[in-house]
Amino acid sequence: MNRLDALTHDPVVGPYAAELTEAVSRRNQAILRTDKKGLALARVLESLPDVAPSSTDANRARIRIGTAGDLNRDQIASLHTALRHLKPWRKGPFDFFGIPLDSEWDSSIKWDRLAGHLGPLAGKRVLDIGASCGYYLFRLAAREPELILGIEPYLNFFFQFLALARYLPCPQVHCLPLKLEELPAMRRCFDTVLCMGILYHRRSPLDTLRQVHRMMVPGGQLVLETLILEGRRALALFPEKRYAKMNNVFFIPTVACLTHWLKRSGFDGIRCVDISPTTLAEQRKTDWIDTESLADFLDPDDPEKTVEGYPAPVRAMVLATARPR
Ligand SMILES: C[S@@+](CC[C@H](N)C(=O)[O-])C[C@H]1O[C@@H](n2cnc3c(N)ncnc32)[C@H](O)[C@@H]1O
């Protein structure tokens, strides 16, 4: 269900391999005991055609695996069925042996905001918190880090990662089906941490930032991407119940407020490199999700507001450096 063995041999992450193995096996036991979905998803994975793609390209907006010519008609049909069983595909896009898979989010847009700001990654260790299907993990691989670890607790997304990893030859890319709070201490393990689309889902963003700081090498780079409130003062919006129909959104800070959080959690060199409203080009309903999407979350009479009357989603990308303790 995972590729923990390779992590065992890493000189920095290796000392935590036993605790990671334990956390993953606790999670696997819980899945097997209670979650029929886990078993069903494991069967979907087994049904993927057993072929090696003639070529792959993860260094492009639409990650490509193989070509249509690599599979016969039956194999294309069973691949299509398997991919549909792995829905919802939130992040992408992909080309699976000629099948265009347009995820809800065009993640290449966020990648383009991020890519120019990443420091050199050769020989580095990278953590992606909430990696979803691993779109960014595979894009990062082209930068040749020593190790890229994603964590993704939501089973459908984790199995999407396994389906992608089945065909994309990236031995340094790993993903574990764990929550951030299930990770062992992993002190000073990571040179770069991506924390994107996570902070507004946390009840205690400061504790999250402190945990992230502890896991980082001093001088390491944090890429923090989150929903923000526009304005100059150091304030945060705390929605009464839902924000854009999500019931798990807690604090939406201004960039000034986020900067204070980061400073008080051990970071400096804080730089906001992008502020973008979320558009229908970036997040929209496609055939690969069965749920609502951005258009349904906005007030039909005023797209500057969510259906609850809050400011419509705007996201910032902030870079910060982990201060030595
Ligand atoms: C809004 S998505 C962001 C995905 C991706 N990082 C991006 O920016 O496009 C949040 C992701 O975090 C995952 N997640 C939820 N709870 C988590 C937790 N406690 N620890 C780590 N990841 C979590 C979700 O399943 C989801 O894939």
The ligand as an ORCA input file, in Angstrom:
! r2SCAN-3c Opt
* xyz 0 1
  C      -7.300     22.202     -0.403
  S      -6.462     20.707     -0.698
  C      -4.892     21.321     -1.248
  C      -4.164     20.338     -2.126
  C      -2.815     20.807     -2.641
  N      -1.867     20.958     -1.556
  C      -2.935     22.077     -3.418
  O      -2.537     23.127     -2.920
  O      -3.434     22.060     -4.548
  C      -6.097     20.109      0.942
  C      -5.483     18.715      0.948
  O      -5.056     18.383      2.271
  C      -5.513     17.088      2.602
  N      -5.674     17.026      4.081
  C      -6.815     17.105      4.807
  N      -6.549     17.002      6.127
  C      -5.199     16.862      6.241
  C      -4.318     16.690      7.352
  N      -4.786     16.654      8.592
  N      -3.000     16.553      7.105
  C      -2.526     16.595      5.826
  N      -3.317     16.752      4.741
  C      -4.630     16.890      4.937
  C      -6.836     16.974      1.853
  O      -7.260     15.637      1.702
  C      -6.489     17.660      0.548
  O      -5.896     16.809     -0.387
*
